[in-house]
Amino acid sequence: MAMTIFGGWFIWGLILAGPLYWLGWRLRVKYWLPRLRSLWRRRTVQLPSQLVPLVLLGKRRGGGEGKRA
């Protein structure tokens, strides 16, 4: 009983693996995956304290609230 269930899943896995591999190859998944991952990760930029007043866009984080030049 268990062997027939395993055999069925194994056969279906083989049947689906071929078209999925071809689709991944055709869409160049290995080329796009690292680029998409780097876009999804957000990196915060830490500026030196001398440059913080020069930043025009974005929010200041902590410490600089309420102070104006």
PEHUFEN-V306609 format. One record per backbone hydrogen bond with DSSP energy under -1.0 kcal/mol. NH is the residue of the N-H (numbers start at 1). CO is the residue of the C=O. E is the energy in kcal/mol with one decimal. If there is no record, write none. Layout:
NH,CO,E
NH,CO,E
//
This chain:
5,1,-1.8
6,2,-2.5
7,3,-2.6
8,4,-2.3
9,5,-2.3
10,6,-2.5
11,7,-2.5
12,8,-2.4
13,9,-2.2
14,10,-2.2
15,11,-2.5
16,12,-2.3
17,13,-2.0
18,14,-1.2
20,16,-1.8
21,17,-2.5
22,18,-2.4
23,19,-2.4
24,20,-2.3
25,21,-2.4
26,22,-2.7
27,23,-2.3
29,24,-2.3
32,28,-1.8
33,29,-2.6
36,32,-2.5
37,33,-2.3
38,34,-1.9
39,35,-1.4
40,36,-2.1
41,37,-1.8
51,48,-1.4
54,51,-1.2
55,52,-1.2
64,62,-2.4
//
